[in-house]
Amino acid sequence: MTTEVTRLTVADLAALMKQAAGVTVDPHELERRADAPFAEFGLDSLGLLGIVGELENRHGRALPTDAERCKSPRAFLDLVNGALTTGA
């Protein structure tokens, strides 16, 4: 099994929002409004927690505790990608 780390993209986040939280968002809209609060896309804190859990399962390590408190897609992607690329 390969443990290659790839960056989480906006499209990946949109897919995770649908899979883990049941929230359908167009990836282009998510990218265009990346600084908008997750609530504007219909994602609440429990949905974000589900996304964090899915990512932790996929990568076999815990993400920073701040990940579940990120307010916007950009903040979430920046934090998660920083953690995945540094191994933190």
N, CA, C and O atoms as CSV, one atom per row, in Angstrom:
chain,resi,resn,atom,element,x,y,z
A,1,MET,N,N,0.839,-1.179,0.000
A,1,MET,CA,C,0.000,0.000,0.000
A,1,MET,C,C,0.887,1.246,0.000
A,1,MET,O,O,1.837,1.339,0.777
A,2,THR,N,N,0.574,2.191,-0.865
A,2,THR,CA,C,1.348,3.414,-0.986
A,2,THR,C,C,0.852,4.451,0.003
A,2,THR,O,O,-0.355,4.611,0.189
A,3,THR,N,N,1.774,5.155,0.636
A,3,THR,CA,C,1.391,6.202,1.578
A,3,THR,C,C,1.702,7.579,1.005
A,3,THR,O,O,1.934,8.531,1.751
A,4,GLU,N,N,1.706,7.680,-0.325
A,4,GLU,CA,C,1.977,8.949,-0.982
A,4,GLU,C,C,0.954,9.991,-0.536
A,4,GLU,O,O,-0.250,9.738,-0.506
A,5,VAL,N,N,1.465,11.156,-0.195
A,5,VAL,CA,C,0.607,12.229,0.273
A,5,VAL,C,C,0.265,13.125,-0.900
A,5,VAL,O,O,1.149,13.621,-1.599
A,6,THR,N,N,-1.009,13.323,-1.104
A,6,THR,CA,C,-1.455,14.238,-2.134
A,6,THR,C,C,-2.201,15.374,-1.475
A,6,THR,O,O,-2.778,15.219,-0.398
A,7,ARG,N,N,-2.183,16.515,-2.133
A,7,ARG,CA,C,-2.893,17.670,-1.608
A,7,ARG,C,C,-4.390,17.480,-1.788
A,7,ARG,O,O,-4.846,16.956,-2.805
A,8,LEU,N,N,-5.141,17.909,-0.796
A,8,LEU,CA,C,-6.595,17.896,-0.860
A,8,LEU,C,C,-7.022,19.079,-1.714
A,8,LEU,O,O,-6.667,20.219,-1.413
A,9,THR,N,N,-7.775,18.827,-2.766
A,9,THR,CA,C,-8.222,19.881,-3.666
A,9,THR,C,C,-9.634,20.334,-3.302
A,9,THR,O,O,-10.309,19.722,-2.474
A,10,VAL,N,N,-10.054,21.403,-3.933
A,10,VAL,CA,C,-11.423,21.887,-3.745
A,10,VAL,C,C,-12.409,20.811,-4.200
A,10,VAL,O,O,-13.428,20.584,-3.549
A,11,ALA,N,N,-12.104,20.152,-5.316
A,11,ALA,CA,C,-12.977,19.083,-5.809
A,11,ALA,C,C,-13.043,17.933,-4.802
A,11,ALA,O,O,-14.111,17.362,-4.585
A,12,ASP,N,N,-11.913,17.592,-4.189
A,12,ASP,CA,C,-11.898,16.555,-3.153
A,12,ASP,C,C,-12.780,16.958,-1.977
A,12,ASP,O,O,-13.545,16.147,-1.455
A,13,LEU,N,N,-12.663,18.220,-1.566
A,13,LEU,CA,C,-13.461,18.702,-0.439
A,13,LEU,C,C,-14.942,18.661,-0.775
A,13,LEU,O,O,-15.755,18.271,0.064
A,14,ALA,N,N,-15.304,19.055,-1.981
A,14,ALA,CA,C,-16.709,18.993,-2.392
A,14,ALA,C,C,-17.229,17.557,-2.343
A,14,ALA,O,O,-18.351,17.313,-1.899
A,15,ALA,N,N,-16.413,16.613,-2.798
A,15,ALA,CA,C,-16.806,15.197,-2.758
A,15,ALA,C,C,-16.944,14.708,-1.323
A,15,ALA,O,O,-17.869,13.958,-1.011
A,16,LEU,N,N,-16.039,15.121,-0.453
A,16,LEU,CA,C,-16.124,14.742,0.962
A,16,LEU,C,C,-17.352,15.353,1.629
A,16,LEU,O,O,-17.979,14.720,2.478
A,17,MET,N,N,-17.692,16.573,1.250
A,17,MET,CA,C,-18.886,17.209,1.817
A,17,MET,C,C,-20.125,16.387,1.481
A,17,MET,O,O,-21.015,16.227,2.316
A,18,LYS,N,N,-20.180,15.870,0.264
A,18,LYS,CA,C,-21.328,15.041,-0.134
A,18,LYS,C,C,-21.289,13.685,0.562
A,18,LYS,O,O,-22.302,13.222,1.086
A,19,GLN,N,N,-20.122,13.052,0.565
A,19,GLN,CA,C,-19.986,11.713,1.135
A,19,GLN,C,C,-20.179,11.699,2.650
A,19,GLN,O,O,-20.943,10.885,3.169
A,20,ALA,N,N,-19.501,12.582,3.351
A,20,ALA,CA,C,-19.489,12.527,4.819
A,20,ALA,C,C,-20.602,13.327,5.472
A,20,ALA,O,O,-20.969,13.058,6.616
A,21,ALA,N,N,-21.152,14.320,4.752
A,21,ALA,CA,C,-22.145,15.183,5.383
A,21,ALA,C,C,-23.440,15.293,4.584
A,21,ALA,O,O,-24.396,15.912,5.051
A,22,GLY,N,N,-23.489,14.711,3.402
A,22,GLY,CA,C,-24.705,14.767,2.596
A,22,GLY,C,C,-24.996,16.146,2.011
A,22,GLY,O,O,-26.141,16.456,1.679
A,23,VAL,N,N,-23.963,16.970,1.885
A,23,VAL,CA,C,-24.111,18.328,1.366
A,23,VAL,C,C,-23.520,18.377,-0.030
A,23,VAL,O,O,-22.327,18.134,-0.214
A,24,THR,N,N,-24.354,18.692,-1.017
A,24,THR,CA,C,-23.891,18.772,-2.392
A,24,THR,C,C,-23.528,20.208,-2.736
A,24,THR,O,O,-24.347,21.121,-2.624
A,25,VAL,N,N,-22.279,20.386,-3.158
A,25,VAL,CA,C,-21.775,21.709,-3.527
A,25,VAL,C,C,-20.997,21.576,-4.825
A,25,VAL,O,O,-20.185,20.663,-4.975
A,26,ASP,N,N,-21.238,22.473,-5.753
A,26,ASP,CA,C,-20.472,22.510,-6.995
A,26,ASP,C,C,-19.037,22.924,-6.653
A,26,ASP,O,O,-18.832,23.955,-6.011
A,27,PRO,N,N,-18.049,22.138,-7.072
A,27,PRO,CA,C,-16.655,22.478,-6.752
A,27,PRO,C,C,-16.245,23.867,-7.242
A,27,PRO,O,O,-15.450,24.544,-6.589
A,28,HIS,N,N,-16.779,24.293,-8.380
A,28,HIS,CA,C,-16.445,25.618,-8.895
A,28,HIS,C,C,-16.988,26.709,-7.980
A,28,HIS,O,O,-16.328,27.724,-7.754
A,29,GLU,N,N,-18.178,26.500,-7.460
A,29,GLU,CA,C,-18.767,27.465,-6.522
A,29,GLU,C,C,-17.979,27.474,-5.210
A,29,GLU,O,O,-17.752,28.529,-4.620
A,30,LEU,N,N,-17.574,26.311,-4.773
A,30,LEU,CA,C,-16.774,26.201,-3.553
A,30,LEU,C,C,-15.442,26.939,-3.720
A,30,LEU,O,O,-14.982,27.621,-2.805
A,31,GLU,N,N,-14.842,26.795,-4.879
A,31,GLU,CA,C,-13.578,27.489,-5.134
A,31,GLU,C,C,-13.791,28.999,-5.250
A,31,GLU,O,O,-13.010,29.784,-4.712
A,32,ARG,N,N,-14.832,29.395,-5.941
A,32,ARG,CA,C,-15.121,30.816,-6.133
A,32,ARG,C,C,-15.398,31.523,-4.812
A,32,ARG,O,O,-15.048,32.690,-4.636
A,33,ARG,N,N,-16.023,30.812,-3.895
A,33,ARG,CA,C,-16.399,31.395,-2.604
A,33,ARG,C,C,-15.630,30.715,-1.463
A,33,ARG,O,O,-16.202,30.424,-0.413
A,34,ALA,N,N,-14.362,30.468,-1.668
A,34,ALA,CA,C,-13.545,29.701,-0.716
A,34,ALA,C,C,-13.416,30.354,0.656
A,34,ALA,O,O,-13.111,29.672,1.634
A,35,ASP,N,N,-13.642,31.656,0.744
A,35,ASP,CA,C,-13.548,32.330,2.041
A,35,ASP,C,C,-14.900,32.470,2.737
A,35,ASP,O,O,-14.975,32.991,3.849
A,36,ALA,N,N,-15.963,32.008,2.090
A,36,ALA,CA,C,-17.297,32.062,2.696
A,36,ALA,C,C,-17.380,31.021,3.817
A,36,ALA,O,O,-16.733,29.976,3.747
A,37,PRO,N,N,-18.164,31.305,4.830
A,37,PRO,CA,C,-18.318,30.318,5.914
A,37,PRO,C,C,-18.934,29.013,5.405
A,37,PRO,O,O,-19.770,29.019,4.502
A,38,PHE,N,N,-18.512,27.910,5.992
A,38,PHE,CA,C,-19.085,26.617,5.620
A,38,PHE,C,C,-20.609,26.624,5.752
A,38,PHE,O,O,-21.301,25.957,4.983
A,39,ALA,N,N,-21.125,27.363,6.708
A,39,ALA,CA,C,-22.578,27.409,6.923
A,39,ALA,C,C,-23.319,27.883,5.675
A,39,ALA,O,O,-24.450,27.464,5.431
A,40,GLU,N,N,-22.692,28.752,4.886
A,40,GLU,CA,C,-23.337,29.235,3.665
A,40,GLU,C,C,-23.483,28.133,2.614
A,40,GLU,O,O,-24.278,28.266,1.683
A,41,PHE,N,N,-22.732,27.065,2.756
A,41,PHE,CA,C,-22.839,25.920,1.856
A,41,PHE,C,C,-23.728,24.821,2.452
A,41,PHE,O,O,-23.960,23.790,1.821
A,42,GLY,N,N,-24.217,25.053,3.665
A,42,GLY,CA,C,-25.072,24.070,4.321
A,42,GLY,C,C,-24.332,23.059,5.170
A,42,GLY,O,O,-24.908,22.051,5.581
A,43,LEU,N,N,-23.052,23.317,5.440
A,43,LEU,CA,C,-22.244,22.386,6.235
A,43,LEU,C,C,-22.126,22.902,7.664
A,43,LEU,O,O,-21.686,24.028,7.894
A,44,ASP,N,N,-22.520,22.076,8.612
A,44,ASP,CA,C,-22.409,22.461,10.027
A,44,ASP,C,C,-21.187,21.795,10.655
A,44,ASP,O,O,-20.440,21.084,9.983
A,45,SER,N,N,-20.997,22.032,11.933
A,45,SER,CA,C,-19.809,21.514,12.617
A,45,SER,C,C,-19.779,19.984,12.651
A,45,SER,O,O,-18.700,19.394,12.589
A,46,LEU,N,N,-20.924,19.342,12.747
A,46,LEU,CA,C,-20.947,17.877,12.741
A,46,LEU,C,C,-20.543,17.332,11.373
A,46,LEU,O,O,-19.855,16.316,11.281
A,47,GLY,N,N,-20.970,18.008,10.322
A,47,GLY,CA,C,-20.569,17.612,8.973
A,47,GLY,C,C,-19.075,17.746,8.784
A,47,GLY,O,O,-18.432,16.878,8.194
A,48,LEU,N,N,-18.524,18.840,9.289
A,48,LEU,CA,C,-17.084,19.048,9.181
A,48,LEU,C,C,-16.325,18.002,9.994
A,48,LEU,O,O,-15.266,17.534,9.575
A,49,LEU,N,N,-16.859,17.641,11.141
A,49,LEU,CA,C,-16.255,16.592,11.952
A,49,LEU,C,C,-16.239,15.261,11.190
A,49,LEU,O,O,-15.271,14.505,11.279
A,50,GLY,N,N,-17.297,14.981,10.451
A,50,GLY,CA,C,-17.341,13.769,9.625
A,50,GLY,C,C,-16.281,13.779,8.538
A,50,GLY,O,O,-15.686,12.745,8.235
A,51,ILE,N,N,-16.044,14.950,7.950
A,51,ILE,CA,C,-15.012,15.081,6.925
A,51,ILE,C,C,-13.632,14.857,7.540
A,51,ILE,O,O,-12.798,14.156,6.966
A,52,VAL,N,N,-13.398,15.447,8.694
A,52,VAL,CA,C,-12.116,15.266,9.387
A,52,VAL,C,C,-11.896,13.783,9.691
A,52,VAL,O,O,-10.806,13.257,9.467
A,53,GLY,N,N,-12.925,13.116,10.196
A,53,GLY,CA,C,-12.814,11.685,10.502
A,53,GLY,C,C,-12.500,10.858,9.270
A,53,GLY,O,O,-11.675,9.947,9.329
A,54,GLU,N,N,-13.146,11.163,8.158
A,54,GLU,CA,C,-12.881,10.441,6.914
A,54,GLU,C,C,-11.443,10.649,6.461
A,54,GLU,O,O,-10.779,9.698,6.051
A,55,LEU,N,N,-10.960,11.876,6.531
A,55,LEU,CA,C,-9.572,12.144,6.135
A,55,LEU,C,C,-8.578,11.450,7.058
A,55,LEU,O,O,-7.557,10.938,6.599
A,56,GLU,N,N,-8.867,11.430,8.344
A,56,GLU,CA,C,-7.979,10.736,9.285
A,56,GLU,C,C,-7.927,9.251,8.979
A,56,GLU,O,O,-6.861,8.638,9.044
A,57,ASN,N,N,-9.073,8.668,8.646
A,57,ASN,CA,C,-9.096,7.251,8.286
A,57,ASN,C,C,-8.303,6.989,7.012
A,57,ASN,O,O,-7.558,6.012,6.936
A,58,ARG,N,N,-8.453,7.840,6.026
A,58,ARG,CA,C,-7.752,7.665,4.754
A,58,ARG,C,C,-6.239,7.762,4.901
A,58,ARG,O,O,-5.496,7.011,4.269
A,59,HIS,N,N,-5.793,8.687,5.735
A,59,HIS,CA,C,-4.361,8.947,5.844
A,59,HIS,C,C,-3.706,8.268,7.040
A,59,HIS,O,O,-2.486,8.323,7.196
A,60,GLY,N,N,-4.508,7.632,7.881
A,60,GLY,CA,C,-3.962,6.876,8.996
A,60,GLY,C,C,-3.290,7.713,10.064
A,60,GLY,O,O,-2.402,7.231,10.767
A,61,ARG,N,N,-3.700,8.944,10.190
A,61,ARG,CA,C,-3.144,9.812,11.240
A,61,ARG,C,C,-4.144,10.913,11.576
A,61,ARG,O,O,-5.031,11.254,10.794
A,62,ALA,N,N,-3.957,11.441,12.760
A,62,ALA,CA,C,-4.843,12.508,13.223
A,62,ALA,C,C,-4.495,13.827,12.556
A,62,ALA,O,O,-3.327,14.125,12.306
A,63,LEU,N,N,-5.512,14.602,12.277
A,63,LEU,CA,C,-5.316,15.964,11.783
A,63,LEU,C,C,-5.262,16.907,12.979
A,63,LEU,O,O,-5.689,16.541,14.074
A,64,PRO,N,N,-4.750,18.103,12.784
A,64,PRO,CA,C,-4.740,19.060,13.895
A,64,PRO,C,C,-6.149,19.275,14.431
A,64,PRO,O,O,-7.118,19.266,13.672
A,65,THR,N,N,-6.256,19.467,15.739
A,65,THR,CA,C,-7.582,19.637,16.346
A,65,THR,C,C,-8.305,20.868,15.814
A,65,THR,O,O,-9.532,20.939,15.885
A,66,ASP,N,N,-7.575,21.825,15.291
A,66,ASP,CA,C,-8.201,23.020,14.729
A,66,ASP,C,C,-8.967,22.727,13.443
A,66,ASP,O,O,-9.794,23.542,13.034
A,67,ALA,N,N,-8.721,21.605,12.801
A,67,ALA,CA,C,-9.363,21.295,11.521
A,67,ALA,C,C,-10.875,21.293,11.634
A,67,ALA,O,O,-11.567,21.777,10.738
A,68,GLU,N,N,-11.388,20.757,12.720
A,68,GLU,CA,C,-12.843,20.680,12.859
A,68,GLU,C,C,-13.472,22.014,13.244
A,68,GLU,O,O,-14.695,22.132,13.311
A,69,ARG,N,N,-12.637,23.014,13.496
A,69,ARG,CA,C,-13.165,24.339,13.835
A,69,ARG,C,C,-12.943,25.370,12.732
A,69,ARG,O,O,-13.248,26.549,12.914
A,70,CYS,N,N,-12.417,24.935,11.596
A,70,CYS,CA,C,-12.200,25.858,10.484
A,70,CYS,C,C,-13.540,26.428,10.036
A,70,CYS,O,O,-14.551,25.727,10.009
A,71,LYS,N,N,-13.531,27.682,9.693
A,71,LYS,CA,C,-14.770,28.371,9.330
A,71,LYS,C,C,-15.032,28.420,7.836
A,71,LYS,O,O,-16.173,28.618,7.420
A,72,SER,N,N,-13.989,28.243,7.011
A,72,SER,CA,C,-14.173,28.364,5.566
A,72,SER,C,C,-13.428,27.253,4.835
A,72,SER,O,O,-12.505,26.648,5.381
A,73,PRO,N,N,-13.838,26.992,3.596
A,73,PRO,CA,C,-13.117,25.984,2.814
A,73,PRO,C,C,-11.632,26.306,2.662
A,73,PRO,O,O,-10.800,25.404,2.764
A,74,ARG,N,N,-11.280,27.567,2.420
A,74,ARG,CA,C,-9.869,27.920,2.251
A,74,ARG,C,C,-9.074,27.629,3.522
A,74,ARG,O,O,-7.986,27.057,3.460
A,75,ALA,N,N,-9.615,28.023,4.669
A,75,ALA,CA,C,-8.924,27.777,5.941
A,75,ALA,C,C,-8.740,26.275,6.170
A,75,ALA,O,O,-7.684,25.835,6.624
A,76,PHE,N,N,-9.769,25.498,5.854
A,76,PHE,CA,C,-9.708,24.052,6.038
A,76,PHE,C,C,-8.650,23.436,5.119
A,76,PHE,O,O,-7.816,22.649,5.566
A,77,LEU,N,N,-8.687,23.796,3.837
A,77,LEU,CA,C,-7.723,23.241,2.890
A,77,LEU,C,C,-6.287,23.631,3.258
A,77,LEU,O,O,-5.377,22.806,3.183
A,78,ASP,N,N,-6.094,24.876,3.651
A,78,ASP,CA,C,-4.749,25.308,4.039
A,78,ASP,C,C,-4.241,24.505,5.237
A,78,ASP,O,O,-3.100,24.043,5.238
A,79,LEU,N,N,-5.080,24.342,6.245
A,79,LEU,CA,C,-4.673,23.611,7.444
A,79,LEU,C,C,-4.416,22.136,7.148
A,79,LEU,O,O,-3.386,21.591,7.544
A,80,VAL,N,N,-5.335,21.502,6.463
A,80,VAL,CA,C,-5.206,20.070,6.163
A,80,VAL,C,C,-4.015,19.811,5.252
A,80,VAL,O,O,-3.236,18.894,5.510
A,81,ASN,N,N,-3.859,20.594,4.199
A,81,ASN,CA,C,-2.733,20.374,3.291
A,81,ASN,C,C,-1.399,20.637,3.982
A,81,ASN,O,O,-0.418,19.940,3.721
A,82,GLY,N,N,-1.356,21.623,4.851
A,82,GLY,CA,C,-0.136,21.849,5.626
A,82,GLY,C,C,0.200,20.659,6.497
A,82,GLY,O,O,1.359,20.254,6.586
A,83,ALA,N,N,-0.812,20.097,7.140
A,83,ALA,CA,C,-0.592,18.939,8.018
A,83,ALA,C,C,-0.191,17.699,7.228
A,83,ALA,O,O,0.675,16.935,7.655
A,84,LEU,N,N,-0.823,17.504,6.079
A,84,LEU,CA,C,-0.519,16.306,5.280
A,84,LEU,C,C,0.867,16.372,4.672
A,84,LEU,O,O,1.550,15.351,4.583
A,85,THR,N,N,1.296,17.549,4.251
A,85,THR,CA,C,2.599,17.639,3.605
A,85,THR,C,C,3.749,17.663,4.599
A,85,THR,O,O,4.865,17.267,4.264
A,86,THR,N,N,3.487,18.129,5.826
A,86,THR,CA,C,4.564,18.157,6.831
A,86,THR,C,C,4.536,16.931,7.720
A,86,THR,O,O,5.486,16.664,8.457
A,87,GLY,N,N,3.432,16.179,7.647
A,87,GLY,CA,C,3.317,15.019,8.512
A,87,GLY,C,C,2.913,15.357,9.919
A,87,GLY,O,O,2.966,14.501,10.802
A,88,ALA,N,N,2.502,16.608,10.152
A,88,ALA,CA,C,2.109,17.039,11.501
A,88,ALA,C,C,0.727,16.562,11.840
A,88,ALA,O,O,0.232,16.832,12.935
